[in-house]
Amino acid sequence: MHKLINITDVFASLAGFAPISRESGQWKGKLFIDAGRKFLREALYMPALVATRFNDDMKQTYKRLIKAGKPAKIAITAIMRKLIILANTLVKNNRKWADFRA
């Protein structure tokens, strides 16, 4: 049986946001991000920082993760992944970013 591949997971893997585990037998280490395109991770870091300050949705997500006890770098990595998902959705729907403010 073929597993349906989520294109967002493919993009996350290419960018190196997909968590990789180090496990051997009963030993389990921490998950880390490493593989993928380093230049893409580096290019998304600053937009993720800006998004945590100025985009209300991303700011709430970041604060929720920090409040849950996640380290800041992990929370920013989650925001970077959300930016990839957002970009993929915009491209898929042939849309441009529009900031709706009340």
PyMOL commands that place a pseudoatom at each C-alpha (Angstrom):
pseudoatom trace, name=CA, resn=MET, resi=1, chain=A, elem=C, hetatm=0, pos=[0.000, 0.000, 0.000]
pseudoatom trace, name=CA, resn=HIS, resi=2, chain=A, elem=C, hetatm=0, pos=[1.372, 3.407, -0.947]
pseudoatom trace, name=CA, resn=LYS, resi=3, chain=A, elem=C, hetatm=0, pos=[1.471, 6.129, 1.637]
pseudoatom trace, name=CA, resn=LEU, resi=4, chain=A, elem=C, hetatm=0, pos=[0.143, 9.489, 0.471]
pseudoatom trace, name=CA, resn=ILE, resi=5, chain=A, elem=C, hetatm=0, pos=[3.003, 11.998, 0.630]
pseudoatom trace, name=CA, resn=ASN, resi=6, chain=A, elem=C, hetatm=0, pos=[2.246, 15.428, 1.992]
pseudoatom trace, name=CA, resn=ILE, resi=7, chain=A, elem=C, hetatm=0, pos=[4.022, 17.995, -0.177]
pseudoatom trace, name=CA, resn=THR, resi=8, chain=A, elem=C, hetatm=0, pos=[4.556, 20.243, 2.837]
pseudoatom trace, name=CA, resn=ASP, resi=9, chain=A, elem=C, hetatm=0, pos=[6.523, 17.446, 4.509]
pseudoatom trace, name=CA, resn=VAL, resi=10, chain=A, elem=C, hetatm=0, pos=[8.643, 17.170, 1.374]
pseudoatom trace, name=CA, resn=PHE, resi=11, chain=A, elem=C, hetatm=0, pos=[9.379, 20.907, 1.492]
pseudoatom trace, name=CA, resn=ALA, resi=12, chain=A, elem=C, hetatm=0, pos=[10.118, 20.686, 5.203]
pseudoatom trace, name=CA, resn=SER, resi=13, chain=A, elem=C, hetatm=0, pos=[12.554, 17.855, 4.538]
pseudoatom trace, name=CA, resn=LEU, resi=14, chain=A, elem=C, hetatm=0, pos=[14.250, 19.764, 1.738]
pseudoatom trace, name=CA, resn=ALA, resi=15, chain=A, elem=C, hetatm=0, pos=[14.652, 22.787, 3.992]
pseudoatom trace, name=CA, resn=GLY, resi=16, chain=A, elem=C, hetatm=0, pos=[15.866, 20.589, 6.832]
pseudoatom trace, name=CA, resn=PHE, resi=17, chain=A, elem=C, hetatm=0, pos=[12.941, 21.250, 9.183]
pseudoatom trace, name=CA, resn=ALA, resi=18, chain=A, elem=C, hetatm=0, pos=[11.863, 17.626, 9.412]
pseudoatom trace, name=CA, resn=PRO, resi=19, chain=A, elem=C, hetatm=0, pos=[12.961, 16.220, 12.780]
pseudoatom trace, name=CA, resn=ILE, resi=20, chain=A, elem=C, hetatm=0, pos=[15.559, 13.447, 12.622]
pseudoatom trace, name=CA, resn=SER, resi=21, chain=A, elem=C, hetatm=0, pos=[15.857, 11.041, 15.504]
pseudoatom trace, name=CA, resn=ARG, resi=22, chain=A, elem=C, hetatm=0, pos=[18.950, 9.306, 16.807]
pseudoatom trace, name=CA, resn=GLU, resi=23, chain=A, elem=C, hetatm=0, pos=[17.896, 5.942, 18.129]
pseudoatom trace, name=CA, resn=SER, resi=24, chain=A, elem=C, hetatm=0, pos=[19.690, 2.668, 18.605]
pseudoatom trace, name=CA, resn=GLY, resi=25, chain=A, elem=C, hetatm=0, pos=[18.001, -0.234, 20.317]
pseudoatom trace, name=CA, resn=GLN, resi=26, chain=A, elem=C, hetatm=0, pos=[16.550, 1.087, 23.544]
pseudoatom trace, name=CA, resn=TRP, resi=27, chain=A, elem=C, hetatm=0, pos=[18.592, 4.289, 23.535]
pseudoatom trace, name=CA, resn=LYS, resi=28, chain=A, elem=C, hetatm=0, pos=[16.699, 7.338, 22.347]
pseudoatom trace, name=CA, resn=GLY, resi=29, chain=A, elem=C, hetatm=0, pos=[18.343, 10.696, 21.784]
pseudoatom trace, name=CA, resn=LYS, resi=30, chain=A, elem=C, hetatm=0, pos=[16.865, 14.109, 21.104]
pseudoatom trace, name=CA, resn=LEU, resi=31, chain=A, elem=C, hetatm=0, pos=[15.319, 14.992, 17.784]
pseudoatom trace, name=CA, resn=PHE, resi=32, chain=A, elem=C, hetatm=0, pos=[17.292, 17.472, 15.714]
pseudoatom trace, name=CA, resn=ILE, resi=33, chain=A, elem=C, hetatm=0, pos=[17.154, 19.200, 12.347]
pseudoatom trace, name=CA, resn=ASP, resi=34, chain=A, elem=C, hetatm=0, pos=[20.183, 18.964, 10.147]
pseudoatom trace, name=CA, resn=ALA, resi=35, chain=A, elem=C, hetatm=0, pos=[19.774, 17.590, 6.663]
pseudoatom trace, name=CA, resn=GLY, resi=36, chain=A, elem=C, hetatm=0, pos=[18.326, 19.534, 3.787]
pseudoatom trace, name=CA, resn=ARG, resi=37, chain=A, elem=C, hetatm=0, pos=[19.304, 22.836, 2.295]
pseudoatom trace, name=CA, resn=LYS, resi=38, chain=A, elem=C, hetatm=0, pos=[21.211, 24.895, 4.848]
pseudoatom trace, name=CA, resn=PHE, resi=39, chain=A, elem=C, hetatm=0, pos=[20.938, 28.072, 2.767]
pseudoatom trace, name=CA, resn=LEU, resi=40, chain=A, elem=C, hetatm=0, pos=[17.125, 27.733, 2.808]
pseudoatom trace, name=CA, resn=ARG, resi=41, chain=A, elem=C, hetatm=0, pos=[17.079, 27.362, 6.606]
pseudoatom trace, name=CA, resn=GLU, resi=42, chain=A, elem=C, hetatm=0, pos=[19.349, 30.375, 6.929]
pseudoatom trace, name=CA, resn=ALA, resi=43, chain=A, elem=C, hetatm=0, pos=[17.194, 32.393, 4.513]
pseudoatom trace, name=CA, resn=LEU, resi=44, chain=A, elem=C, hetatm=0, pos=[14.010, 31.636, 6.489]
pseudoatom trace, name=CA, resn=TYR, resi=45, chain=A, elem=C, hetatm=0, pos=[15.434, 32.394, 9.935]
pseudoatom trace, name=CA, resn=MET, resi=46, chain=A, elem=C, hetatm=0, pos=[15.164, 36.182, 9.745]
pseudoatom trace, name=CA, resn=PRO, resi=47, chain=A, elem=C, hetatm=0, pos=[11.655, 36.215, 8.196]
pseudoatom trace, name=CA, resn=ALA, resi=48, chain=A, elem=C, hetatm=0, pos=[10.578, 33.880, 11.006]
pseudoatom trace, name=CA, resn=LEU, resi=49, chain=A, elem=C, hetatm=0, pos=[11.963, 36.287, 13.606]
pseudoatom trace, name=CA, resn=VAL, resi=50, chain=A, elem=C, hetatm=0, pos=[10.154, 39.191, 11.961]
pseudoatom trace, name=CA, resn=ALA, resi=51, chain=A, elem=C, hetatm=0, pos=[6.939, 37.150, 11.770]
pseudoatom trace, name=CA, resn=THR, resi=52, chain=A, elem=C, hetatm=0, pos=[7.074, 36.448, 15.515]
pseudoatom trace, name=CA, resn=ARG, resi=53, chain=A, elem=C, hetatm=0, pos=[7.099, 40.188, 16.151]
pseudoatom trace, name=CA, resn=PHE, resi=54, chain=A, elem=C, hetatm=0, pos=[4.737, 41.594, 13.524]
pseudoatom trace, name=CA, resn=ASN, resi=55, chain=A, elem=C, hetatm=0, pos=[2.380, 38.834, 12.288]
pseudoatom trace, name=CA, resn=ASP, resi=56, chain=A, elem=C, hetatm=0, pos=[-0.370, 38.292, 14.838]
pseudoatom trace, name=CA, resn=ASP, resi=57, chain=A, elem=C, hetatm=0, pos=[-0.944, 34.603, 14.015]
pseudoatom trace, name=CA, resn=MET, resi=58, chain=A, elem=C, hetatm=0, pos=[2.744, 33.757, 14.102]
pseudoatom trace, name=CA, resn=LYS, resi=59, chain=A, elem=C, hetatm=0, pos=[3.240, 35.816, 17.255]
pseudoatom trace, name=CA, resn=GLN, resi=60, chain=A, elem=C, hetatm=0, pos=[0.469, 33.890, 19.038]
pseudoatom trace, name=CA, resn=THR, resi=61, chain=A, elem=C, hetatm=0, pos=[1.930, 30.564, 17.897]
pseudoatom trace, name=CA, resn=TYR, resi=62, chain=A, elem=C, hetatm=0, pos=[5.405, 31.576, 19.078]
pseudoatom trace, name=CA, resn=LYS, resi=63, chain=A, elem=C, hetatm=0, pos=[4.124, 32.748, 22.479]
pseudoatom trace, name=CA, resn=ARG, resi=64, chain=A, elem=C, hetatm=0, pos=[2.080, 29.556, 22.890]
pseudoatom trace, name=CA, resn=LEU, resi=65, chain=A, elem=C, hetatm=0, pos=[5.148, 27.403, 22.231]
pseudoatom trace, name=CA, resn=ILE, resi=66, chain=A, elem=C, hetatm=0, pos=[7.320, 29.427, 24.619]
pseudoatom trace, name=CA, resn=LYS, resi=67, chain=A, elem=C, hetatm=0, pos=[4.611, 29.241, 27.293]
pseudoatom trace, name=CA, resn=ALA, resi=68, chain=A, elem=C, hetatm=0, pos=[4.512, 25.457, 26.782]
pseudoatom trace, name=CA, resn=GLY, resi=69, chain=A, elem=C, hetatm=0, pos=[8.207, 25.332, 27.694]
pseudoatom trace, name=CA, resn=LYS, resi=70, chain=A, elem=C, hetatm=0, pos=[9.777, 25.026, 24.257]
pseudoatom trace, name=CA, resn=PRO, resi=71, chain=A, elem=C, hetatm=0, pos=[13.185, 26.661, 23.785]
pseudoatom trace, name=CA, resn=ALA, resi=72, chain=A, elem=C, hetatm=0, pos=[13.187, 29.809, 21.631]
pseudoatom trace, name=CA, resn=LYS, resi=73, chain=A, elem=C, hetatm=0, pos=[15.162, 28.172, 18.797]
pseudoatom trace, name=CA, resn=ILE, resi=74, chain=A, elem=C, hetatm=0, pos=[12.652, 25.340, 18.548]
pseudoatom trace, name=CA, resn=ALA, resi=75, chain=A, elem=C, hetatm=0, pos=[9.751, 27.797, 18.547]
pseudoatom trace, name=CA, resn=ILE, resi=76, chain=A, elem=C, hetatm=0, pos=[11.401, 29.808, 15.761]
pseudoatom trace, name=CA, resn=THR, resi=77, chain=A, elem=C, hetatm=0, pos=[11.975, 26.605, 13.778]
pseudoatom trace, name=CA, resn=ALA, resi=78, chain=A, elem=C, hetatm=0, pos=[8.246, 25.875, 14.102]
pseudoatom trace, name=CA, resn=ILE, resi=79, chain=A, elem=C, hetatm=0, pos=[7.504, 29.351, 12.742]
pseudoatom trace, name=CA, resn=MET, resi=80, chain=A, elem=C, hetatm=0, pos=[9.911, 28.705, 9.862]
pseudoatom trace, name=CA, resn=ARG, resi=81, chain=A, elem=C, hetatm=0, pos=[7.979, 25.538, 9.041]
pseudoatom trace, name=CA, resn=LYS, resi=82, chain=A, elem=C, hetatm=0, pos=[4.699, 27.467, 9.199]
pseudoatom trace, name=CA, resn=LEU, resi=83, chain=A, elem=C, hetatm=0, pos=[6.132, 29.973, 6.710]
pseudoatom trace, name=CA, resn=ILE, resi=84, chain=A, elem=C, hetatm=0, pos=[6.937, 27.086, 4.335]
pseudoatom trace, name=CA, resn=ILE, resi=85, chain=A, elem=C, hetatm=0, pos=[3.362, 25.804, 4.710]
pseudoatom trace, name=CA, resn=LEU, resi=86, chain=A, elem=C, hetatm=0, pos=[1.959, 29.292, 4.079]
pseudoatom trace, name=CA, resn=ALA, resi=87, chain=A, elem=C, hetatm=0, pos=[4.138, 29.800, 0.994]
pseudoatom trace, name=CA, resn=ASN, resi=88, chain=A, elem=C, hetatm=0, pos=[3.126, 26.391, -0.380]
pseudoatom trace, name=CA, resn=THR, resi=89, chain=A, elem=C, hetatm=0, pos=[-0.560, 27.190, 0.139]
pseudoatom trace, name=CA, resn=LEU, resi=90, chain=A, elem=C, hetatm=0, pos=[-0.241, 30.551, -1.616]
pseudoatom trace, name=CA, resn=VAL, resi=91, chain=A, elem=C, hetatm=0, pos=[1.549, 28.990, -4.599]
pseudoatom trace, name=CA, resn=LYS, resi=92, chain=A, elem=C, hetatm=0, pos=[-0.916, 26.106, -4.780]
pseudoatom trace, name=CA, resn=ASN, resi=93, chain=A, elem=C, hetatm=0, pos=[-3.876, 28.500, -4.824]
pseudoatom trace, name=CA, resn=ASN, resi=94, chain=A, elem=C, hetatm=0, pos=[-2.131, 30.938, -7.199]
pseudoatom trace, name=CA, resn=ARG, resi=95, chain=A, elem=C, hetatm=0, pos=[-2.492, 33.751, -4.648]
pseudoatom trace, name=CA, resn=LYS, resi=96, chain=A, elem=C, hetatm=0, pos=[-0.320, 36.571, -3.456]
pseudoatom trace, name=CA, resn=TRP, resi=97, chain=A, elem=C, hetatm=0, pos=[0.128, 37.486, 0.182]
pseudoatom trace, name=CA, resn=ALA, resi=98, chain=A, elem=C, hetatm=0, pos=[-2.472, 39.995, 1.371]
pseudoatom trace, name=CA, resn=ASP, resi=99, chain=A, elem=C, hetatm=0, pos=[-2.309, 41.385, 4.871]
pseudoatom trace, name=CA, resn=PHE, resi=100, chain=A, elem=C, hetatm=0, pos=[-5.853, 41.917, 6.151]
pseudoatom trace, name=CA, resn=ARG, resi=101, chain=A, elem=C, hetatm=0, pos=[-5.957, 44.387, 9.001]
pseudoatom trace, name=CA, resn=ALA, resi=102, chain=A, elem=C, hetatm=0, pos=[-9.080, 45.404, 10.833]
for i in range(1, 102): cmd.bond("trace and resi %d" % i, "trace and resi %d" % (i + 1))
show_as sticks, trace
zoom trace
